Amino acid sequence: MQLHKKKRIEIIIERPILRRMTDALDTSGVHGYTILPAHGGSGQDGAWERDGLVSAAGAMVAIICILDATNLEPVLDAIYAVVERQIGIVSVSDVEVIRSDHF
């Protein structure tokens, strides 16, 4: 089976800016992504859990997208424009996929 090299972007942001982020991904040409709830974690300010939050303002989500490396730079520019002044973690990694035509 042939594998195809792609880039995976993982974005962890606060739920209130999710729409801005998905708009930025759509506008920058990302063809698909998956949004997952983040139930808890630990960061610079210590541990946190989704349970017990009074509002969605503190809730976090993870967005995962896979794309061709040739499209990476404009997509990262669009992502940065959203997280520049917000809480957010963005990571990029190399992946291999079996169906290249989906990305």
Residue frames relative to the residue before (quaternion, step in Angstrom):
aa qw qx qy qz dx dy dz
M 1.0000 0.0000 0.0000 0.0000 0.00 0.00 0.00
Q 0.3592 -0.7372 0.5369 0.1982 3.55 -0.96 0.90
L 0.1939 -0.7617 0.6099 0.1015 3.54 -1.04 0.89
H 0.2359 -0.7751 0.5768 0.1042 3.56 -1.14 0.73
K 0.4050 -0.7285 0.5053 0.2236 3.57 -0.82 1.03
K 0.0422 0.7750 -0.6262 0.0743 3.54 -0.96 1.00
K 0.4189 -0.6545 0.5555 0.2959 3.55 -1.35 -0.07
R 0.1961 -0.7534 0.6185 0.1071 3.56 -1.07 0.82
I 0.1171 -0.7664 0.6291 0.0559 3.55 -0.89 0.99
E 0.0672 -0.7694 0.6348 0.0222 3.54 -0.93 0.96
I 0.0793 -0.7991 0.5955 -0.0240 3.54 -0.77 1.13
I 0.0628 -0.7678 0.6368 0.0313 3.56 -0.87 0.95
I 0.0905 0.8071 -0.5662 0.1408 3.54 -0.57 1.25
E 0.5901 -0.5308 0.4573 0.4011 3.53 -1.34 0.13
R 0.6260 -0.6032 0.3669 0.3312 3.55 -1.01 0.90
P 0.6500 0.5493 -0.3504 0.3910 3.67 0.87 -0.73
I 0.7275 0.3905 -0.2697 0.4954 3.65 1.09 -0.40
L 0.3126 0.7806 -0.4911 0.2274 3.59 1.26 0.22
R 0.6724 0.5048 -0.3134 0.4414 3.61 0.81 -0.92
R 0.6348 0.5188 -0.3291 0.4685 3.59 0.99 -0.78
M 0.6656 0.5010 -0.3058 0.4609 3.56 1.00 -0.83
T 0.6806 0.4708 -0.3124 0.4665 3.60 0.83 -0.86
D 0.5988 0.5382 -0.3582 0.4727 3.61 1.08 -0.61
A 0.6556 0.5062 -0.3048 0.4702 3.59 0.97 -0.87
L 0.6494 0.5026 -0.3208 0.4720 3.61 0.97 -0.79
D 0.6544 0.5144 -0.3104 0.4590 3.57 0.91 -0.92
T 0.6873 0.4937 -0.2778 0.4548 3.58 0.88 -0.98
S 0.7102 0.4578 -0.2653 0.4644 3.59 1.04 -0.73
G 0.6401 -0.5956 0.3048 0.3776 3.59 1.26 0.17
V 0.3993 0.6845 -0.5111 0.3329 3.60 1.17 0.31
H 0.3435 -0.7902 0.4805 0.1637 3.57 -0.69 1.12
G 0.8111 -0.0422 0.0343 0.5823 3.58 1.19 -0.35
Y 0.0258 0.7734 -0.6328 0.0260 3.51 -1.25 0.51
T 0.2899 -0.7206 0.6009 0.1885 3.52 -1.33 0.32
I 0.1879 -0.7689 0.6048 0.0879 3.55 -1.00 0.91
L 0.0566 -0.8021 0.5943 -0.0187 3.55 -0.80 1.07
P 0.4510 -0.6534 0.5144 0.3241 3.60 -1.05 0.60
A 0.2712 -0.7135 0.6168 0.1923 3.56 -1.12 0.67
H 0.2715 -0.8175 0.4940 0.1176 3.57 -0.51 1.20
G 0.7831 -0.1788 0.1265 0.5821 3.55 1.20 -0.36
G 0.0967 0.7951 -0.5959 0.0585 3.51 -1.30 0.09
S 0.3379 -0.7018 0.5761 0.2479 3.50 -1.27 -0.40
G 0.0144 0.8068 -0.5886 0.0482 3.55 -0.98 0.87
Q 0.8195 -0.2355 0.1754 0.4922 3.55 -1.22 -0.45
D 0.7426 0.3899 -0.2156 0.5001 3.57 1.06 -0.72
G 0.6758 -0.4946 0.2889 0.4640 3.58 1.24 0.25
A 0.7372 -0.4169 0.3093 0.4324 3.53 -1.35 -0.20
W 0.0206 -0.7738 0.6329 0.0148 3.55 -1.22 0.58
E 0.1339 -0.7702 0.6183 0.0806 3.55 -1.26 0.51
R 0.5422 -0.6226 0.4602 0.3264 3.53 -1.10 0.70
D 0.6161 0.5451 -0.3432 0.4533 3.58 1.03 -0.79
G 0.7874 0.3173 -0.2424 0.4696 3.53 -0.93 0.88
L 0.4844 0.6403 -0.4601 0.3789 3.59 1.22 -0.03
V 0.4612 -0.6966 0.4850 0.2585 3.54 -0.94 0.88
S 0.8047 0.0582 -0.0122 0.5907 3.60 1.01 -0.76
A 0.6443 -0.5212 0.3943 0.3972 3.56 -1.31 0.10
A 0.4546 0.7212 -0.4360 0.2882 3.59 1.24 -0.26
G 0.7513 0.3739 -0.2167 0.4987 3.59 1.01 -0.69
A 0.4830 0.6745 -0.4350 0.3501 3.58 1.26 -0.10
M 0.2371 -0.7699 0.5811 0.1161 3.54 -1.09 0.73
V 0.1169 -0.7618 0.6322 0.0794 3.55 -1.27 0.54
A 0.2684 -0.7220 0.6098 0.1866 3.52 -1.30 0.43
I 0.1271 -0.7649 0.6288 0.0581 3.56 -0.99 0.89
I 0.0829 -0.7924 0.6042 0.0114 3.55 -0.85 1.01
C 0.0888 0.7764 -0.6215 0.0548 3.56 -0.93 0.90
I 0.2071 -0.7487 0.6202 0.1085 3.53 -1.23 0.62
L 0.0767 0.8103 -0.5727 0.0980 3.55 -0.84 0.97
D 0.6192 -0.5250 0.4339 0.3907 3.49 -1.35 0.20
A 0.5846 -0.6194 0.3991 0.3396 3.58 -1.01 0.82
T 0.6040 0.5784 -0.3647 0.4095 3.61 1.09 -0.58
N 0.7046 0.4384 -0.2559 0.4958 3.60 1.20 -0.45
L 0.4310 0.7627 -0.4246 0.2285 3.58 1.25 -0.21
E 0.6877 0.5271 -0.3088 0.3923 3.62 0.70 -1.03
P 0.7049 0.4343 -0.3057 0.4702 3.67 0.74 -0.84
V 0.6177 0.5326 -0.3501 0.4607 3.58 1.08 -0.61
L 0.6620 0.4914 -0.3105 0.4731 3.61 0.92 -0.84
D 0.6077 0.5394 -0.3553 0.4621 3.60 1.05 -0.67
A 0.6669 0.4981 -0.2955 0.4688 3.60 0.96 -0.88
I 0.6387 0.5173 -0.3174 0.4730 3.58 1.02 -0.81
Y 0.6653 0.5185 -0.3062 0.4413 3.57 0.88 -0.95
A 0.6119 0.5620 -0.3453 0.4364 3.57 1.05 -0.75
V 0.6752 0.4662 -0.2894 0.4929 3.60 1.14 -0.57
V 0.7823 0.3670 -0.1972 0.4631 3.62 0.77 -0.97
E 0.3736 0.7737 -0.4553 0.2334 3.57 1.27 -0.19
R 0.8085 0.1746 -0.0738 0.5571 3.60 0.94 -0.88
Q 0.6157 0.5319 -0.3360 0.4745 3.58 1.23 0.39
I 0.5669 -0.5096 0.4862 0.4272 3.51 -1.33 0.04
G 0.3383 0.7425 -0.5289 0.2334 3.57 -0.78 0.95
I 0.1486 -0.7524 0.6367 0.0801 3.51 -1.15 0.73
V 0.0511 -0.7897 0.6113 -0.0072 3.56 -0.84 1.00
S 0.0109 0.7873 -0.6163 0.0160 3.56 -0.86 0.95
V 0.1772 -0.7570 0.6228 0.0877 3.53 -1.21 0.67
S 0.0414 0.8023 -0.5935 0.0491 3.55 -0.89 0.91
D 0.5078 -0.6172 0.5073 0.3222 3.53 -1.31 0.39
V 0.0134 0.7782 -0.6274 0.0233 3.56 -1.01 0.86
E 0.2529 -0.7194 0.6154 0.1993 3.52 -1.35 0.17
V 0.1355 -0.7933 0.5916 0.0478 3.56 -0.95 0.90
I 0.4443 -0.7009 0.4889 0.2691 3.56 -1.19 0.45
R 0.7454 0.2975 -0.1898 0.5656 3.60 1.24 -0.32
S 0.2175 -0.8381 0.4923 0.0885 3.55 0.16 1.33
D 0.6357 0.5808 -0.3312 0.3858 3.60 1.03 -0.72
H 0.6155 0.5600 -0.3510 0.4293 3.63 1.22 -0.22
F 0.7425 0.3823 -0.2051 0.5104 3.60 1.21 -0.23
